[in-house]
């Protein structure tokens, strides 16, 4: 349920960021393949040309590789802080 509520905001924000900085690379990690497919369907409807690299079950790897994070929950925000982001 959470992905339905947050995917649109995430995708729109990512699109805005890429518009501001066309060289920006957007990456994300999904908790499982079901969520990935759900996210990809929403992405295809909202911004089919937005280049987002999607990983499965690699949240900590994605966080560690990122210069900035777009986060939605308290738990993941705490994880981001632990990565120094």
Backbone as a printed PyTorch tensor [residue, N CA C, xyz], in Angstrom:
tensor([[[  0.8200,  -1.1940,   0.0000],
         [  0.0000,   0.0000,   0.0000],
         [  0.8630,   1.2570,   0.0000]],

        [[  1.9660,   1.2430,   0.7390],
         [  2.7990,   2.4310,   0.8460],
         [  3.3380,   2.8780,  -0.5110]],

        [[  3.7140,   1.9240,  -1.3590],
         [  4.2750,   2.3010,  -2.6540],
         [  3.2440,   3.0220,  -3.5160]],

        [[  1.9790,   2.6240,  -3.4210],
         [  0.9300,   3.3120,  -4.1790],
         [  0.8330,   4.7610,  -3.7520]],

        [[  0.9800,   5.0100,  -2.4700],
         [  0.8540,   6.3650,  -1.9400],
         [  2.0790,   7.2280,  -2.2140]],

        [[  3.2470,   6.6300,  -2.2810],
         [  4.4810,   7.4060,  -2.3580],
         [  5.1460,   7.4230,  -3.7280]],

        [[  4.8620,   6.4430,  -4.5790],
         [  5.5550,   6.3420,  -5.8690],
         [  5.3630,   7.5870,  -6.7230]],

        [[  4.1540,   8.0990,  -6.7830],
         [  3.9080,   9.2790,  -7.6110],
         [  4.7500,  10.4640,  -7.1300]],

        [[  4.7830,  10.6980,  -5.8350],
         [  5.5820,  11.8020,  -5.2990],
         [  7.0650,  11.5920,  -5.5640]],

        [[  7.5420,  10.3670,  -5.3780],
         [  8.9470,  10.0520,  -5.6220],
         [  9.3010,  10.2910,  -7.0880]],

        [[  8.4820,   9.7800,  -7.9970],
         [  8.7490,   9.8990,  -9.4290],
         [  8.7130,  11.3590,  -9.8720]],

        [[  7.7230,  12.1070,  -9.4130],
         [  7.6310,  13.5280,  -9.7710],
         [  8.8200,  14.3100,  -9.2250]],

        [[  9.2360,  14.0140,  -8.0210],
         [ 10.3950,  14.6830,  -7.4370],
         [ 11.6670,  14.3130,  -8.1920]],

        [[ 11.8120,  13.0470,  -8.5280],
         [ 12.9790,  12.6040,  -9.3010],
         [ 13.0120,  13.2920, -10.6660]],

        [[ 11.8580,  13.4080, -11.3210],
         [ 11.7820,  14.0810, -12.6250],
         [ 12.1910,  15.5490, -12.4890]],

        [[ 11.7230,  16.2100, -11.4300],
         [ 12.0960,  17.6070, -11.1990],
         [ 13.6050,  17.7360, -10.9880]],

        [[ 14.1740,  16.8310, -10.2030],
         [ 15.6130,  16.8640,  -9.9320],
         [ 16.4190,  16.6770, -11.2130]],

        [[ 16.0070,  15.7510, -12.0570],
         [ 16.7140,  15.4990, -13.3180],
         [ 16.5700,  16.7020, -14.2480]],

        [[ 15.4330,  17.3570, -14.2070],
         [ 15.2460,  18.5700, -15.0170],
         [ 16.2270,  19.6550, -14.5740]],

        [[ 16.4550,  19.7710, -13.2660],
         [ 17.3860,  20.7600, -12.7310],
         [ 18.8400,  20.3970, -13.0440]],

        [[ 19.1340,  19.1080, -13.0520],
         [ 20.4900,  18.6100, -13.2880],
         [ 20.4090,  17.3770, -14.1840]],

        [[ 20.4560,  17.5860, -15.5150],
         [ 20.2770,  16.4690, -16.4490],
         [ 21.3060,  15.3390, -16.2980]],

        [[ 22.4190,  15.6020, -15.6750],
         [ 23.4230,  14.5580, -15.4720],
         [ 23.1800,  13.6990, -14.2410]],

        [[ 22.1520,  14.0500, -13.5020],
         [ 21.8360,  13.3310, -12.2670],
         [ 21.4170,  11.8960, -12.5630]],

        [[ 21.8890,  10.9800, -11.7610],
         [ 21.4910,   9.5880, -11.8790],
         [ 20.5760,   9.2490, -10.7120]],

        [[ 19.4110,   8.6990, -11.0210],
         [ 18.4330,   8.3230, -10.0020],
         [ 18.4780,   6.8050,  -9.8460]],

        [[ 18.6600,   6.3340,  -8.6120],
         [ 18.6240,   4.9000,  -8.3310],
         [ 17.6980,   4.6660,  -7.1500]],

        [[ 17.1110,   3.5050,  -7.1240],
         [ 16.2440,   3.1310,  -6.0090],
         [ 16.3180,   1.6260,  -5.8150]],

        [[ 15.8730,   1.1910,  -4.6770],
         [ 15.8300,  -0.2360,  -4.3800],
         [ 14.4290,  -0.6010,  -3.9060]],

        [[ 13.9320,  -1.6910,  -4.4170],
         [ 12.6230,  -2.1980,  -4.0120],
         [ 12.8120,  -3.3960,  -3.0970]],

        [[ 11.8860,  -3.5600,  -2.1810],
         [ 11.9940,  -4.6190,  -1.1790],
         [ 11.8640,  -6.0070,  -1.8060]],

        [[ 11.1490,  -6.1090,  -2.9290],
         [ 11.0030,  -7.3970,  -3.6120],
         [ 10.5300,  -7.1640,  -5.0480]],

        [[ 10.4590,  -8.2160,  -5.8230],
         [ 10.0860,  -8.0940,  -7.2380],
         [  8.6470,  -7.6280,  -7.4140]],

        [[  7.7720,  -8.0060,  -6.5240],
         [  6.3800,  -7.5630,  -6.6120],
         [  6.2990,  -6.0460,  -6.5230]],

        [[  7.0100,  -5.4650,  -5.5600],
         [  7.0180,  -4.0090,  -5.4150],
         [  7.7100,  -3.3440,  -6.5990]],

        [[  8.7560,  -3.9880,  -7.1040],
         [  9.4520,  -3.4460,  -8.2840],
         [  8.5020,  -3.3440,  -9.4690]],

        [[  7.7540,  -4.4110,  -9.7290],
         [  6.8100,  -4.4010, -10.8550],
         [  5.7370,  -3.3380, -10.6470]],

        [[  5.2730,  -3.2010,  -9.4330],
         [  4.2740,  -2.1820,  -9.1130],
         [  4.8440,  -0.7860,  -9.3770]],

        [[  6.0520,  -0.5340,  -8.9150],
         [  6.7070,   0.7560,  -9.1280],
         [  6.9190,   1.0100, -10.6220]],

        [[  7.3740,  -0.0010, -11.3400],
         [  7.6130,   0.1540, -12.7720],
         [  6.3380,   0.4910, -13.5390]],

        [[  5.2160,  -0.0750, -13.1420],
         [  3.9390,   0.2550, -13.7890],
         [  3.5890,   1.7310, -13.5690]],

        [[  3.7890,   2.2040, -12.3510],
         [  3.4980,   3.6010, -12.0410],
         [  4.4600,   4.5190, -12.7920]],

        [[  5.7290,   4.1540, -12.8200],
         [  6.7380,   4.9220, -13.5450],
         [  6.3890,   5.0120, -15.0250]],

        [[  5.9780,   3.9170, -15.6030],
         [  5.6270,   3.8840, -17.0310],
         [  4.4720,   4.8360, -17.3340]],

        [[  3.5240,   4.9490, -16.4240],
         [  2.3770,   5.8470, -16.6170],
         [  2.7570,   7.3140, -16.4260]],

        [[  3.5740,   7.5950, -15.4240],
         [  3.8650,   8.9850, -15.0530],
         [  5.0410,   9.6020, -15.8120]],

        [[  6.0910,   8.8350, -15.9890],
         [  7.3190,   9.3840, -16.5870],
         [  8.0890,   8.2650, -17.2860]],

        [[  7.5670,   7.7760, -18.4060],
         [  8.1780,   6.6100, -19.0500],
         [  9.6180,   6.8250, -19.5210]],

        [[ 10.0290,   8.0710, -19.7080],
         [ 11.3900,   8.3510, -20.1860],
         [ 12.3480,   8.7370, -19.0620]],

        [[ 11.8840,   8.7030, -17.8350],
         [ 12.7410,   9.0490, -16.7050],
         [ 13.7090,   7.8980, -16.4380]],

        [[ 15.0040,   8.1620, -16.5230],
         [ 15.9800,   7.0740, -16.3310],
         [ 16.2220,   6.7850, -14.8500]],

        [[ 15.5220,   5.8110, -14.3400],
         [ 15.7080,   5.3760, -12.9570],
         [ 16.2380,   3.9450, -12.9830]],

        [[ 17.3430,   3.7280, -12.3200],
         [ 17.8940,   2.3790, -12.1770],
         [ 17.2830,   1.7820, -10.9210]],

        [[ 16.6370,   0.6230, -11.0810],
         [ 15.9320,  -0.0160,  -9.9670],
         [ 16.6550,  -1.3060,  -9.5810]],

        [[ 16.9420,  -1.4370,  -8.3080],
         [ 17.5640,  -2.6420,  -7.7700],
         [ 16.5530,  -3.3820,  -6.9070]],

        [[ 16.7610,  -4.6620,  -6.7410],
         [ 15.9330,  -5.4760,  -5.8590],
         [ 16.7180,  -5.8000,  -4.5900]],

        [[ 16.1110,  -5.5160,  -3.4540],
         [ 16.6580,  -5.8930,  -2.1480],
         [ 18.0950,  -5.4120,  -1.9290]],

        [[ 18.3880,  -4.1890,  -2.3410],
         [ 19.7360,  -3.6230,  -2.1930],
         [ 19.6870,  -2.2430,  -1.5250]],

        [[ 18.7690,  -2.0630,  -0.5930],
         [ 18.5580,  -0.7490,   0.0100],
         [ 19.8380,  -0.1710,   0.5960]],

        [[ 20.5570,  -0.9380,   1.3650],
         [ 21.7620,  -0.4100,   2.0040],
         [ 22.8550,  -0.1130,   0.9850]],

        [[ 22.9690,  -0.9340,  -0.0360],
         [ 23.9490,  -0.6860,  -1.1040],
         [ 23.6230,   0.6050,  -1.8350]],

        [[ 22.3430,   0.8040,  -2.1480],
         [ 21.9070,   2.0200,  -2.8300],
         [ 22.1530,   3.2370,  -1.9450]],

        [[ 21.8260,   3.1370,  -0.6820],
         [ 22.0620,   4.2570,   0.2330],
         [ 23.5470,   4.6100,   0.3030]],

        [[ 24.3830,   3.6080,   0.4270],
         [ 25.8190,   3.8420,   0.5440],
         [ 26.3870,   4.4760,  -0.7240]],

        [[ 25.8440,   4.1460,  -1.8770],
         [ 26.3480,   4.6650,  -3.1470],
         [ 25.8210,   6.0540,  -3.4850]],

        [[ 24.8270,   6.5190,  -2.7570],
         [ 24.1370,   7.7660,  -3.1040],
         [ 24.7820,   8.9920,  -2.4690]],

        [[ 24.6900,  10.1090,  -3.1820],
         [ 25.1280,  11.3960,  -2.6410],
         [ 24.0040,  12.0740,  -1.8670]],

        [[ 22.7650,  11.7580,  -2.2240],
         [ 21.5870,  12.3240,  -1.5580],
         [ 20.4960,  11.2680,  -1.5390]],

        [[ 19.6030,  11.3650,  -0.5610],
         [ 18.5310,  10.3870,  -0.4120],
         [ 17.1800,  11.0830,  -0.3800]],

        [[ 16.1970,  10.4780,  -1.0150],
         [ 14.8060,  10.8940,  -0.9040],
         [ 14.1160,   9.8090,  -0.0950]],

        [[ 13.6840,  10.1470,   1.1200],
         [ 13.1790,   9.1520,   2.0640],
         [ 11.7490,   9.4680,   2.4780]],

        [[ 11.0330,   8.4330,   2.9230],
         [  9.6230,   8.6240,   3.2420],
         [  9.2260,   8.2090,   4.6430]],

        [[ 10.0150,   7.4200,   5.3240],
         [  9.5840,   6.9540,   6.6430],
         [ 10.6670,   7.2120,   7.6840]],

        [[ 10.2510,   7.1880,   8.9240],
         [ 11.1880,   7.4130,  10.0150],
         [ 12.2760,   6.3700,  10.0910]],

        [[ 11.9160,   5.1120,   9.8760],
         [ 12.8960,   4.0330,   9.9630],
         [ 13.9670,   4.1820,   8.8970]],

        [[ 13.5610,   4.4030,   7.6740],
         [ 14.5350,   4.5300,   6.5930],
         [ 15.3330,   5.8240,   6.7240]],

        [[ 14.7360,   6.8540,   7.3010],
         [ 15.4690,   8.0860,   7.5560],
         [ 16.5940,   7.8280,   8.5540]],

        [[ 16.3080,   7.0670,   9.5840],
         [ 17.3360,   6.7000,  10.5570],
         [ 18.4460,   5.9000,   9.8720]],

        [[ 18.0800,   4.9710,   9.0160],
         [ 19.0890,   4.2040,   8.2660],
         [ 19.9530,   5.1360,   7.4350]],

        [[ 19.3240,   6.1030,   6.7720],
         [ 20.0750,   7.0650,   5.9780],
         [ 21.0640,   7.8530,   6.8240]],

        [[ 20.6490,   8.2420,   8.0160],
         [ 21.5440,   8.9640,   8.9180],
         [ 22.7300,   8.0930,   9.3250]],

        [[ 22.4960,   6.8120,   9.5090],
         [ 23.5780,   5.9020,   9.8700],
         [ 24.6090,   5.7750,   8.7500]],

        [[ 24.1560,   6.0360,   7.5060],
         [ 25.0720,   6.0450,   6.3740],
         [ 25.7130,   7.4150,   6.1750]],

        [[ 25.3860,   8.3550,   7.0480],
         [ 25.9760,   9.6790,   6.9630],
         [ 25.4150,  10.5330,   5.8490]],

        [[ 24.1810,  10.2970,   5.4720],
         [ 23.5600,  11.0390,   4.3660],
         [ 22.6610,  12.1310,   4.8690]]])
